[in-house]
Amino acid sequence: MFDMRAEWVRAALEGVRARISTAAKLLDWADGKQVLDETDLAPAVTDPHARKVWSRLVKQVQSLGPRIVAHKTTAAIGAVNWGGRNPGDIDDRLNDLDLDGMAADALKHLCAVGIAGVWAYQPEGAAPRLQKLGGYLEPLYEEFDVGGEPAAIFQALSEANGDRYRMRVYEPDPDDPRRGVIHEWRNQRDPAAIGVPPTSTFHDQLMPRIVMLRRDQSGLPIGELEAALPLLLAEVAQQLRELRAADSNASPLKWMRGEWDLPSDGVGPDTVLVTTDPAAQIGRLEPPTLDGLFALHDRLLERIRGDLQMPVSSITTGTFPSGEALDQANAAALANASTYARLLSRLLTGGVRDYATLLGIAEDEAPQVAVIVNREQMRRVVSEQARADYQAGLIPLRAAVLAVAPYYPHMSDKEVEEWIAGQERRVTVADLGGILGAPLDDTAAAGAEG
């Protein structure tokens, strides 16, 4: 039996406030709403003029977070389908649930923080619902099974003006892990304060479904954006350096000697300066070159693209990779998309199964949800590989065609089989003609077939 009040559980949640803050920060970066701290990006800005420049430039940069999430969503979620015989007219209900949007939201959380969940529940006096498990999520483990199967799920949501927390612990029943008890604490200042008696307890409830991308040594989820955040920070800082250097090239700093009449509102690029001093001099400071900054930026982009397993077309730089490097990068991106699709399929299938149970539909009749990766990207990779393997003599024609056939849905199974049979017949006749030492015409080919 999982003991929420055990000392080791409280110790495991000691750093949960910092983890909640980190998760919120990562989701902001995924949405492009990150708050940029100058201490993370540049030397301290103390001069009032430099402060104005910083405030202007920081409005002109955007992180790669939205682009990364958008590319992964497009690649991993080509379609969301489900099968089955429509028991209880569940198809209409699933259409109303917007499983596509639920899959996209779950993928964003998986990419950013490494965990996503859905929960089917029965509101009082209303129809059953299936919704995403919002807020901050964290698995809880038995004391000597860290990193194994989670023994409970911890959830924290903001409450009041954002300075209070609403926490829940979903504790499965050992005899029926799909159902259990929900403990809830309301209006708490400390998100780890689950050692006190809960505000409410809900018995015999369905437990949420969760999936995790990968876990650290403590069993906590890790998202791709979390691992790549230092690189994303460095890339934004590089954008700021380039903008500052571009300003210096467009409007170089001036040096002056002697008496000059300077306008009170400052000197701009089009300001005309006047002097009555014959010995006065003026010049321009040599601005920094941009070539080195661009080269460093390209290296950062390539590192981000590689670490996040992005396709080459998603983040382009000044140098285009070789054919082999291109194939490897795109193959890694496709494998990454397949991983997300597999996790989302498992998550939504479990959620729909629980939702069907609340509708009174037998669990074994609940539809299986399949998140299918983007067909165009997969078609190109599979067709090129099948063609190359067939030309190299590694696989027969039938295997190559059947591998590619799912990406051409306008052809029925019967048409595919007829086409394969025709092609195999042509190959056999051509081989026979080569053995006889002369090409076969249609009459000879018909006789050879006979």
Beta strands, then each sheet from edge to edge (+ up, - down):
strand 1: 79-82
strand 2: 115-121
strand 3: 129-132
strand 4: 136-140
strand 5: 152-159
strand 6: 164-173
strand 7: 176-188
strand 8: 200-206
strand 9: 209-212
strand 10: 254-257
strand 11: 281-284
strand 12: 369-372
sheet 1: 1+ 12-
sheet 2: 3+ 2- 9+
sheet 3: 4+ 5- 6+ 7- 8+
sheet 4: 10+ 11-
end
